[in-house]
Amino acid sequence: MALAHLGDAARARDWAARAIAIDPDDIVAQYNLACVYSVLGDADQAIDLLEKLLPNSSVYHIKWFNNDSDLDNIRDDPRFRKLLAAAMTQRELIERTGS
């Protein structure tokens, strides 16, 4: 993430790929990769990854979808808005039912 914020896109992508290669099922690593894509301006890749993560996301993760400044570059994208609405609906359901 630091490399993405510093504008070193090639190294940011390389390190992100390494993190995913180590544990491709790690939800936190996948979320962070989506943030890297967002910071680098790769909106489609960021949103594609977030769409895959949503069904496995906890209330904690869903709050990040709504508040993480690393996703600011994609907030106006209609796909992200739809995703965020679905995440908020899922969050409300989880909080109501406790599961």
Phi and psi restraints in degrees (range 20) as a CNS / XPLOR table:
assign (resid 1 and name C) (resid 2 and name N)
       (resid 2 and name CA) (resid 2 and name C) 1.0 -60.0 20.0 2
assign (resid 2 and name N) (resid 2 and name CA)
       (resid 2 and name C) (resid 3 and name N) 1.0 -41.8 20.0 2
assign (resid 2 and name C) (resid 3 and name N)
       (resid 3 and name CA) (resid 3 and name C) 1.0 -63.5 20.0 2
assign (resid 3 and name N) (resid 3 and name CA)
       (resid 3 and name C) (resid 4 and name N) 1.0 -37.7 20.0 2
assign (resid 3 and name C) (resid 4 and name N)
       (resid 4 and name CA) (resid 4 and name C) 1.0 -63.9 20.0 2
assign (resid 4 and name N) (resid 4 and name CA)
       (resid 4 and name C) (resid 5 and name N) 1.0 -44.4 20.0 2
assign (resid 4 and name C) (resid 5 and name N)
       (resid 5 and name CA) (resid 5 and name C) 1.0 -66.3 20.0 2
assign (resid 5 and name N) (resid 5 and name CA)
       (resid 5 and name C) (resid 6 and name N) 1.0 -29.0 20.0 2
assign (resid 5 and name C) (resid 6 and name N)
       (resid 6 and name CA) (resid 6 and name C) 1.0 -81.1 20.0 2
assign (resid 6 and name N) (resid 6 and name CA)
       (resid 6 and name C) (resid 7 and name N) 1.0 -6.7 20.0 2
assign (resid 6 and name C) (resid 7 and name N)
       (resid 7 and name CA) (resid 7 and name C) 1.0 86.7 20.0 2
assign (resid 7 and name N) (resid 7 and name CA)
       (resid 7 and name C) (resid 8 and name N) 1.0 10.7 20.0 2
assign (resid 7 and name C) (resid 8 and name N)
       (resid 8 and name CA) (resid 8 and name C) 1.0 -91.7 20.0 2
assign (resid 8 and name N) (resid 8 and name CA)
       (resid 8 and name C) (resid 9 and name N) 1.0 75.0 20.0 2
assign (resid 8 and name C) (resid 9 and name N)
       (resid 9 and name CA) (resid 9 and name C) 1.0 -59.8 20.0 2
assign (resid 9 and name N) (resid 9 and name CA)
       (resid 9 and name C) (resid 10 and name N) 1.0 -43.5 20.0 2
assign (resid 9 and name C) (resid 10 and name N)
       (resid 10 and name CA) (resid 10 and name C) 1.0 -62.6 20.0 2
assign (resid 10 and name N) (resid 10 and name CA)
       (resid 10 and name C) (resid 11 and name N) 1.0 -47.0 20.0 2
assign (resid 10 and name C) (resid 11 and name N)
       (resid 11 and name CA) (resid 11 and name C) 1.0 -68.8 20.0 2
assign (resid 11 and name N) (resid 11 and name CA)
       (resid 11 and name C) (resid 12 and name N) 1.0 -36.1 20.0 2
assign (resid 11 and name C) (resid 12 and name N)
       (resid 12 and name CA) (resid 12 and name C) 1.0 -61.5 20.0 2
assign (resid 12 and name N) (resid 12 and name CA)
       (resid 12 and name C) (resid 13 and name N) 1.0 -44.9 20.0 2
assign (resid 12 and name C) (resid 13 and name N)
       (resid 13 and name CA) (resid 13 and name C) 1.0 -65.1 20.0 2
assign (resid 13 and name N) (resid 13 and name CA)
       (resid 13 and name C) (resid 14 and name N) 1.0 -39.4 20.0 2
assign (resid 13 and name C) (resid 14 and name N)
       (resid 14 and name CA) (resid 14 and name C) 1.0 -62.6 20.0 2
assign (resid 14 and name N) (resid 14 and name CA)
       (resid 14 and name C) (resid 15 and name N) 1.0 -48.6 20.0 2
assign (resid 14 and name C) (resid 15 and name N)
       (resid 15 and name CA) (resid 15 and name C) 1.0 -67.9 20.0 2
assign (resid 15 and name N) (resid 15 and name CA)
       (resid 15 and name C) (resid 16 and name N) 1.0 -35.5 20.0 2
assign (resid 15 and name C) (resid 16 and name N)
       (resid 16 and name CA) (resid 16 and name C) 1.0 -64.6 20.0 2
assign (resid 16 and name N) (resid 16 and name CA)
       (resid 16 and name C) (resid 17 and name N) 1.0 -42.0 20.0 2
assign (resid 16 and name C) (resid 17 and name N)
       (resid 17 and name CA) (resid 17 and name C) 1.0 -62.5 20.0 2
assign (resid 17 and name N) (resid 17 and name CA)
       (resid 17 and name C) (resid 18 and name N) 1.0 -38.3 20.0 2
assign (resid 17 and name C) (resid 18 and name N)
       (resid 18 and name CA) (resid 18 and name C) 1.0 -63.2 20.0 2
assign (resid 18 and name N) (resid 18 and name CA)
       (resid 18 and name C) (resid 19 and name N) 1.0 -44.2 20.0 2
assign (resid 18 and name C) (resid 19 and name N)
       (resid 19 and name CA) (resid 19 and name C) 1.0 -61.3 20.0 2
assign (resid 19 and name N) (resid 19 and name CA)
       (resid 19 and name C) (resid 20 and name N) 1.0 -42.5 20.0 2
assign (resid 19 and name C) (resid 20 and name N)
       (resid 20 and name CA) (resid 20 and name C) 1.0 -69.0 20.0 2
assign (resid 20 and name N) (resid 20 and name CA)
       (resid 20 and name C) (resid 21 and name N) 1.0 -35.8 20.0 2
assign (resid 20 and name C) (resid 21 and name N)
       (resid 21 and name CA) (resid 21 and name C) 1.0 -64.1 20.0 2
assign (resid 21 and name N) (resid 21 and name CA)
       (resid 21 and name C) (resid 22 and name N) 1.0 -34.6 20.0 2
assign (resid 21 and name C) (resid 22 and name N)
       (resid 22 and name CA) (resid 22 and name C) 1.0 -66.1 20.0 2
assign (resid 22 and name N) (resid 22 and name CA)
       (resid 22 and name C) (resid 23 and name N) 1.0 -44.0 20.0 2
assign (resid 22 and name C) (resid 23 and name N)
       (resid 23 and name CA) (resid 23 and name C) 1.0 -147.7 20.0 2
assign (resid 23 and name N) (resid 23 and name CA)
       (resid 23 and name C) (resid 24 and name N) 1.0 85.3 20.0 2
assign (resid 23 and name C) (resid 24 and name N)
       (resid 24 and name CA) (resid 24 and name C) 1.0 -64.2 20.0 2
assign (resid 24 and name N) (resid 24 and name CA)
       (resid 24 and name C) (resid 25 and name N) 1.0 -16.3 20.0 2
assign (resid 24 and name C) (resid 25 and name N)
       (resid 25 and name CA) (resid 25 and name C) 1.0 -97.2 20.0 2
assign (resid 25 and name N) (resid 25 and name CA)
       (resid 25 and name C) (resid 26 and name N) 1.0 1.4 20.0 2
assign (resid 25 and name C) (resid 26 and name N)
       (resid 26 and name CA) (resid 26 and name C) 1.0 -73.1 20.0 2
assign (resid 26 and name N) (resid 26 and name CA)
       (resid 26 and name C) (resid 27 and name N) 1.0 112.5 20.0 2
assign (resid 26 and name C) (resid 27 and name N)
       (resid 27 and name CA) (resid 27 and name C) 1.0 -63.4 20.0 2
assign (resid 27 and name N) (resid 27 and name CA)
       (resid 27 and name C) (resid 28 and name N) 1.0 -38.3 20.0 2
assign (resid 27 and name C) (resid 28 and name N)
       (resid 28 and name CA) (resid 28 and name C) 1.0 -66.0 20.0 2
assign (resid 28 and name N) (resid 28 and name CA)
       (resid 28 and name C) (resid 29 and name N) 1.0 -42.9 20.0 2
assign (resid 28 and name C) (resid 29 and name N)
       (resid 29 and name CA) (resid 29 and name C) 1.0 -63.8 20.0 2
assign (resid 29 and name N) (resid 29 and name CA)
       (resid 29 and name C) (resid 30 and name N) 1.0 -40.0 20.0 2
assign (resid 29 and name C) (resid 30 and name N)
       (resid 30 and name CA) (resid 30 and name C) 1.0 -65.0 20.0 2
assign (resid 30 and name N) (resid 30 and name CA)
       (resid 30 and name C) (resid 31 and name N) 1.0 -42.2 20.0 2
assign (resid 30 and name C) (resid 31 and name N)
       (resid 31 and name CA) (resid 31 and name C) 1.0 -62.8 20.0 2
assign (resid 31 and name N) (resid 31 and name CA)
       (resid 31 and name C) (resid 32 and name N) 1.0 -45.3 20.0 2
assign (resid 31 and name C) (resid 32 and name N)
       (resid 32 and name CA) (resid 32 and name C) 1.0 -62.4 20.0 2
assign (resid 32 and name N) (resid 32 and name CA)
       (resid 32 and name C) (resid 33 and name N) 1.0 -35.6 20.0 2
assign (resid 32 and name C) (resid 33 and name N)
       (resid 33 and name CA) (resid 33 and name C) 1.0 -64.2 20.0 2
assign (resid 33 and name N) (resid 33 and name CA)
       (resid 33 and name C) (resid 34 and name N) 1.0 -41.3 20.0 2
assign (resid 33 and name C) (resid 34 and name N)
       (resid 34 and name CA) (resid 34 and name C) 1.0 -60.4 20.0 2
assign (resid 34 and name N) (resid 34 and name CA)
       (resid 34 and name C) (resid 35 and name N) 1.0 -39.1 20.0 2
assign (resid 34 and name C) (resid 35 and name N)
       (resid 35 and name CA) (resid 35 and name C) 1.0 -65.0 20.0 2
assign (resid 35 and name N) (resid 35 and name CA)
       (resid 35 and name C) (resid 36 and name N) 1.0 -41.2 20.0 2
assign (resid 35 and name C) (resid 36 and name N)
       (resid 36 and name CA) (resid 36 and name C) 1.0 -59.1 20.0 2
assign (resid 36 and name N) (resid 36 and name CA)
       (resid 36 and name C) (resid 37 and name N) 1.0 -47.8 20.0 2
assign (resid 36 and name C) (resid 37 and name N)
       (resid 37 and name CA) (resid 37 and name C) 1.0 -58.6 20.0 2
assign (resid 37 and name N) (resid 37 and name CA)
       (resid 37 and name C) (resid 38 and name N) 1.0 -42.6 20.0 2
assign (resid 37 and name C) (resid 38 and name N)
       (resid 38 and name CA) (resid 38 and name C) 1.0 -62.0 20.0 2
assign (resid 38 and name N) (resid 38 and name CA)
       (resid 38 and name C) (resid 39 and name N) 1.0 -49.0 20.0 2
assign (resid 38 and name C) (resid 39 and name N)
       (resid 39 and name CA) (resid 39 and name C) 1.0 -60.0 20.0 2
assign (resid 39 and name N) (resid 39 and name CA)
       (resid 39 and name C) (resid 40 and name N) 1.0 -36.8 20.0 2
assign (resid 39 and name C) (resid 40 and name N)
       (resid 40 and name CA) (resid 40 and name C) 1.0 -80.4 20.0 2
assign (resid 40 and name N) (resid 40 and name CA)
       (resid 40 and name C) (resid 41 and name N) 1.0 -4.5 20.0 2
assign (resid 40 and name C) (resid 41 and name N)
       (resid 41 and name CA) (resid 41 and name C) 1.0 86.6 20.0 2
assign (resid 41 and name N) (resid 41 and name CA)
       (resid 41 and name C) (resid 42 and name N) 1.0 13.6 20.0 2
assign (resid 41 and name C) (resid 42 and name N)
       (resid 42 and name CA) (resid 42 and name C) 1.0 -91.7 20.0 2
assign (resid 42 and name N) (resid 42 and name CA)
       (resid 42 and name C) (resid 43 and name N) 1.0 69.9 20.0 2
assign (resid 42 and name C) (resid 43 and name N)
       (resid 43 and name CA) (resid 43 and name C) 1.0 -58.5 20.0 2
assign (resid 43 and name N) (resid 43 and name CA)
       (resid 43 and name C) (resid 44 and name N) 1.0 -46.5 20.0 2
assign (resid 43 and name C) (resid 44 and name N)
       (resid 44 and name CA) (resid 44 and name C) 1.0 -60.5 20.0 2
assign (resid 44 and name N) (resid 44 and name CA)
       (resid 44 and name C) (resid 45 and name N) 1.0 -43.6 20.0 2
assign (resid 44 and name C) (resid 45 and name N)
       (resid 45 and name CA) (resid 45 and name C) 1.0 -65.4 20.0 2
assign (resid 45 and name N) (resid 45 and name CA)
       (resid 45 and name C) (resid 46 and name N) 1.0 -40.8 20.0 2
assign (resid 45 and name C) (resid 46 and name N)
       (resid 46 and name CA) (resid 46 and name C) 1.0 -62.1 20.0 2
assign (resid 46 and name N) (resid 46 and name CA)
       (resid 46 and name C) (resid 47 and name N) 1.0 -48.4 20.0 2
assign (resid 46 and name C) (resid 47 and name N)
       (resid 47 and name CA) (resid 47 and name C) 1.0 -69.0 20.0 2
assign (resid 47 and name N) (resid 47 and name CA)
       (resid 47 and name C) (resid 48 and name N) 1.0 -39.4 20.0 2
assign (resid 47 and name C) (resid 48 and name N)
       (resid 48 and name CA) (resid 48 and name C) 1.0 -55.8 20.0 2
assign (resid 48 and name N) (resid 48 and name CA)
       (resid 48 and name C) (resid 49 and name N) 1.0 -45.0 20.0 2
assign (resid 48 and name C) (resid 49 and name N)
       (resid 49 and name CA) (resid 49 and name C) 1.0 -68.2 20.0 2
assign (resid 49 and name N) (resid 49 and name CA)
       (resid 49 and name C) (resid 50 and name N) 1.0 -42.2 20.0 2
assign (resid 49 and name C) (resid 50 and name N)
       (resid 50 and name CA) (resid 50 and name C) 1.0 -63.9 20.0 2
assign (resid 50 and name N) (resid 50 and name CA)
       (resid 50 and name C) (resid 51 and name N) 1.0 -36.5 20.0 2
assign (resid 50 and name C) (resid 51 and name N)
       (resid 51 and name CA) (resid 51 and name C) 1.0 -62.4 20.0 2
assign (resid 51 and name N) (resid 51 and name CA)
       (resid 51 and name C) (resid 52 and name N) 1.0 -36.0 20.0 2
assign (resid 51 and name C) (resid 52 and name N)
       (resid 52 and name CA) (resid 52 and name C) 1.0 -71.9 20.0 2
assign (resid 52 and name N) (resid 52 and name CA)
       (resid 52 and name C) (resid 53 and name N) 1.0 -30.8 20.0 2
assign (resid 52 and name C) (resid 53 and name N)
       (resid 53 and name CA) (resid 53 and name C) 1.0 -79.1 20.0 2
assign (resid 53 and name N) (resid 53 and name CA)
       (resid 53 and name C) (resid 54 and name N) 1.0 -30.8 20.0 2
assign (resid 53 and name C) (resid 54 and name N)
       (resid 54 and name CA) (resid 54 and name C) 1.0 -51.4 20.0 2
assign (resid 54 and name N) (resid 54 and name CA)
       (resid 54 and name C) (resid 55 and name N) 1.0 -47.5 20.0 2
assign (resid 54 and name C) (resid 55 and name N)
       (resid 55 and name CA) (resid 55 and name C) 1.0 -60.9 20.0 2
assign (resid 55 and name N) (resid 55 and name CA)
       (resid 55 and name C) (resid 56 and name N) 1.0 -23.0 20.0 2
assign (resid 55 and name C) (resid 56 and name N)
       (resid 56 and name CA) (resid 56 and name C) 1.0 -104.6 20.0 2
assign (resid 56 and name N) (resid 56 and name CA)
       (resid 56 and name C) (resid 57 and name N) 1.0 11.6 20.0 2
assign (resid 56 and name C) (resid 57 and name N)
       (resid 57 and name CA) (resid 57 and name C) 1.0 -88.6 20.0 2
assign (resid 57 and name N) (resid 57 and name CA)
       (resid 57 and name C) (resid 58 and name N) 1.0 142.4 20.0 2
assign (resid 57 and name C) (resid 58 and name N)
       (resid 58 and name CA) (resid 58 and name C) 1.0 -87.7 20.0 2
assign (resid 58 and name N) (resid 58 and name CA)
       (resid 58 and name C) (resid 59 and name N) 1.0 173.8 20.0 2
assign (resid 58 and name C) (resid 59 and name N)
       (resid 59 and name CA) (resid 59 and name C) 1.0 -58.0 20.0 2
assign (resid 59 and name N) (resid 59 and name CA)
       (resid 59 and name C) (resid 60 and name N) 1.0 -39.3 20.0 2
assign (resid 59 and name C) (resid 60 and name N)
       (resid 60 and name CA) (resid 60 and name C) 1.0 -58.0 20.0 2
assign (resid 60 and name N) (resid 60 and name CA)
       (resid 60 and name C) (resid 61 and name N) 1.0 -47.8 20.0 2
assign (resid 60 and name C) (resid 61 and name N)
       (resid 61 and name CA) (resid 61 and name C) 1.0 -65.4 20.0 2
assign (resid 61 and name N) (resid 61 and name CA)
       (resid 61 and name C) (resid 62 and name N) 1.0 -39.4 20.0 2
assign (resid 61 and name C) (resid 62 and name N)
       (resid 62 and name CA) (resid 62 and name C) 1.0 -64.0 20.0 2
assign (resid 62 and name N) (resid 62 and name CA)
       (resid 62 and name C) (resid 63 and name N) 1.0 -36.0 20.0 2
assign (resid 62 and name C) (resid 63 and name N)
       (resid 63 and name CA) (resid 63 and name C) 1.0 -61.7 20.0 2
assign (resid 63 and name N) (resid 63 and name CA)
       (resid 63 and name C) (resid 64 and name N) 1.0 -35.5 20.0 2
assign (resid 63 and name C) (resid 64 and name N)
       (resid 64 and name CA) (resid 64 and name C) 1.0 -65.4 20.0 2
assign (resid 64 and name N) (resid 64 and name CA)
       (resid 64 and name C) (resid 65 and name N) 1.0 -41.1 20.0 2
assign (resid 64 and name C) (resid 65 and name N)
       (resid 65 and name CA) (resid 65 and name C) 1.0 -51.8 20.0 2
assign (resid 65 and name N) (resid 65 and name CA)
       (resid 65 and name C) (resid 66 and name N) 1.0 -41.5 20.0 2
assign (resid 65 and name C) (resid 66 and name N)
       (resid 66 and name CA) (resid 66 and name C) 1.0 -79.4 20.0 2
assign (resid 66 and name N) (resid 66 and name CA)
       (resid 66 and name C) (resid 67 and name N) 1.0 -27.1 20.0 2
assign (resid 66 and name C) (resid 67 and name N)
       (resid 67 and name CA) (resid 67 and name C) 1.0 -120.4 20.0 2
assign (resid 67 and name N) (resid 67 and name CA)
       (resid 67 and name C) (resid 68 and name N) 1.0 -12.7 20.0 2
assign (resid 67 and name C) (resid 68 and name N)
       (resid 68 and name CA) (resid 68 and name C) 1.0 -71.3 20.0 2
assign (resid 68 and name N) (resid 68 and name CA)
       (resid 68 and name C) (resid 69 and name N) 1.0 119.0 20.0 2
assign (resid 68 and name C) (resid 69 and name N)
       (resid 69 and name CA) (resid 69 and name C) 1.0 -65.4 20.0 2
assign (resid 69 and name N) (resid 69 and name CA)
       (resid 69 and name C) (resid 70 and name N) 1.0 -19.2 20.0 2
assign (resid 69 and name C) (resid 70 and name N)
       (resid 70 and name CA) (resid 70 and name C) 1.0 -66.8 20.0 2
assign (resid 70 and name N) (resid 70 and name CA)
       (resid 70 and name C) (resid 71 and name N) 1.0 -16.2 20.0 2
assign (resid 70 and name C) (resid 71 and name N)
       (resid 71 and name CA) (resid 71 and name C) 1.0 -97.6 20.0 2
assign (resid 71 and name N) (resid 71 and name CA)
       (resid 71 and name C) (resid 72 and name N) 1.0 4.8 20.0 2
assign (resid 71 and name C) (resid 72 and name N)
       (resid 72 and name CA) (resid 72 and name C) 1.0 -58.8 20.0 2
assign (resid 72 and name N) (resid 72 and name CA)
       (resid 72 and name C) (resid 73 and name N) 1.0 -32.3 20.0 2
assign (resid 72 and name C) (resid 73 and name N)
       (resid 73 and name CA) (resid 73 and name C) 1.0 -65.2 20.0 2
assign (resid 73 and name N) (resid 73 and name CA)
       (resid 73 and name C) (resid 74 and name N) 1.0 -19.2 20.0 2
assign (resid 73 and name C) (resid 74 and name N)
       (resid 74 and name CA) (resid 74 and name C) 1.0 -113.2 20.0 2
assign (resid 74 and name N) (resid 74 and name CA)
       (resid 74 and name C) (resid 75 and name N) 1.0 1.9 20.0 2
assign (resid 74 and name C) (resid 75 and name N)
       (resid 75 and name CA) (resid 75 and name C) 1.0 -59.9 20.0 2
assign (resid 75 and name N) (resid 75 and name CA)
       (resid 75 and name C) (resid 76 and name N) 1.0 -31.8 20.0 2
assign (resid 75 and name C) (resid 76 and name N)
       (resid 76 and name CA) (resid 76 and name C) 1.0 -86.5 20.0 2
assign (resid 76 and name N) (resid 76 and name CA)
       (resid 76 and name C) (resid 77 and name N) 1.0 -5.9 20.0 2
assign (resid 76 and name C) (resid 77 and name N)
       (resid 77 and name CA) (resid 77 and name C) 1.0 -70.4 20.0 2
assign (resid 77 and name N) (resid 77 and name CA)
       (resid 77 and name C) (resid 78 and name N) 1.0 129.5 20.0 2
assign (resid 77 and name C) (resid 78 and name N)
       (resid 78 and name CA) (resid 78 and name C) 1.0 -56.2 20.0 2
assign (resid 78 and name N) (resid 78 and name CA)
       (resid 78 and name C) (resid 79 and name N) 1.0 -35.4 20.0 2
assign (resid 78 and name C) (resid 79 and name N)
       (resid 79 and name CA) (resid 79 and name C) 1.0 -64.6 20.0 2
assign (resid 79 and name N) (resid 79 and name CA)
       (resid 79 and name C) (resid 80 and name N) 1.0 -40.1 20.0 2
assign (resid 79 and name C) (resid 80 and name N)
       (resid 80 and name CA) (resid 80 and name C) 1.0 -67.9 20.0 2
assign (resid 80 and name N) (resid 80 and name CA)
       (resid 80 and name C) (resid 81 and name N) 1.0 -41.0 20.0 2
assign (resid 80 and name C) (resid 81 and name N)
       (resid 81 and name CA) (resid 81 and name C) 1.0 -60.2 20.0 2
assign (resid 81 and name N) (resid 81 and name CA)
       (resid 81 and name C) (resid 82 and name N) 1.0 -41.7 20.0 2
assign (resid 81 and name C) (resid 82 and name N)
       (resid 82 and name CA) (resid 82 and name C) 1.0 -64.7 20.0 2
assign (resid 82 and name N) (resid 82 and name CA)
       (resid 82 and name C) (resid 83 and name N) 1.0 -43.1 20.0 2
assign (resid 82 and name C) (resid 83 and name N)
       (resid 83 and name CA) (resid 83 and name C) 1.0 -61.8 20.0 2
assign (resid 83 and name N) (resid 83 and name CA)
       (resid 83 and name C) (resid 84 and name N) 1.0 -44.2 20.0 2
assign (resid 83 and name C) (resid 84 and name N)
       (resid 84 and name CA) (resid 84 and name C) 1.0 -64.2 20.0 2
assign (resid 84 and name N) (resid 84 and name CA)
       (resid 84 and name C) (resid 85 and name N) 1.0 -40.6 20.0 2
assign (resid 84 and name C) (resid 85 and name N)
       (resid 85 and name CA) (resid 85 and name C) 1.0 -61.1 20.0 2
assign (resid 85 and name N) (resid 85 and name CA)
       (resid 85 and name C) (resid 86 and name N) 1.0 -42.9 20.0 2
assign (resid 85 and name C) (resid 86 and name N)
       (resid 86 and name CA) (resid 86 and name C) 1.0 -64.7 20.0 2
assign (resid 86 and name N) (resid 86 and name CA)
       (resid 86 and name C) (resid 87 and name N) 1.0 -39.2 20.0 2
assign (resid 86 and name C) (resid 87 and name N)
       (resid 87 and name CA) (resid 87 and name C) 1.0 -64.1 20.0 2
assign (resid 87 and name N) (resid 87 and name CA)
       (resid 87 and name C) (resid 88 and name N) 1.0 -41.6 20.0 2
assign (resid 87 and name C) (resid 88 and name N)
       (resid 88 and name CA) (resid 88 and name C) 1.0 -67.3 20.0 2
assign (resid 88 and name N) (resid 88 and name CA)
       (resid 88 and name C) (resid 89 and name N) 1.0 -37.6 20.0 2
assign (resid 88 and name C) (resid 89 and name N)
       (resid 89 and name CA) (resid 89 and name C) 1.0 -63.5 20.0 2
assign (resid 89 and name N) (resid 89 and name CA)
       (resid 89 and name C) (resid 90 and name N) 1.0 -43.7 20.0 2
assign (resid 89 and name C) (resid 90 and name N)
       (resid 90 and name CA) (resid 90 and name C) 1.0 -63.3 20.0 2
assign (resid 90 and name N) (resid 90 and name CA)
       (resid 90 and name C) (resid 91 and name N) 1.0 -42.1 20.0 2
assign (resid 90 and name C) (resid 91 and name N)
       (resid 91 and name CA) (resid 91 and name C) 1.0 -59.9 20.0 2
assign (resid 91 and name N) (resid 91 and name CA)
       (resid 91 and name C) (resid 92 and name N) 1.0 -46.9 20.0 2
assign (resid 91 and name C) (resid 92 and name N)
       (resid 92 and name CA) (resid 92 and name C) 1.0 -61.8 20.0 2
assign (resid 92 and name N) (resid 92 and name CA)
       (resid 92 and name C) (resid 93 and name N) 1.0 -40.4 20.0 2
assign (resid 92 and name C) (resid 93 and name N)
       (resid 93 and name CA) (resid 93 and name C) 1.0 -64.0 20.0 2
assign (resid 93 and name N) (resid 93 and name CA)
       (resid 93 and name C) (resid 94 and name N) 1.0 -44.6 20.0 2
assign (resid 93 and name C) (resid 94 and name N)
       (resid 94 and name CA) (resid 94 and name C) 1.0 -61.4 20.0 2
assign (resid 94 and name N) (resid 94 and name CA)
       (resid 94 and name C) (resid 95 and name N) 1.0 -44.9 20.0 2
assign (resid 94 and name C) (resid 95 and name N)
       (resid 95 and name CA) (resid 95 and name C) 1.0 -66.4 20.0 2
assign (resid 95 and name N) (resid 95 and name CA)
       (resid 95 and name C) (resid 96 and name N) 1.0 -34.3 20.0 2
assign (resid 95 and name C) (resid 96 and name N)
       (resid 96 and name CA) (resid 96 and name C) 1.0 -72.1 20.0 2
assign (resid 96 and name N) (resid 96 and name CA)
       (resid 96 and name C) (resid 97 and name N) 1.0 -43.2 20.0 2
assign (resid 96 and name C) (resid 97 and name N)
       (resid 97 and name CA) (resid 97 and name C) 1.0 -94.5 20.0 2
assign (resid 97 and name N) (resid 97 and name CA)
       (resid 97 and name C) (resid 98 and name N) 1.0 -19.1 20.0 2
assign (resid 97 and name C) (resid 98 and name N)
       (resid 98 and name CA) (resid 98 and name C) 1.0 78.3 20.0 2
assign (resid 98 and name N) (resid 98 and name CA)
       (resid 98 and name C) (resid 99 and name N) 1.0 12.5 20.0 2
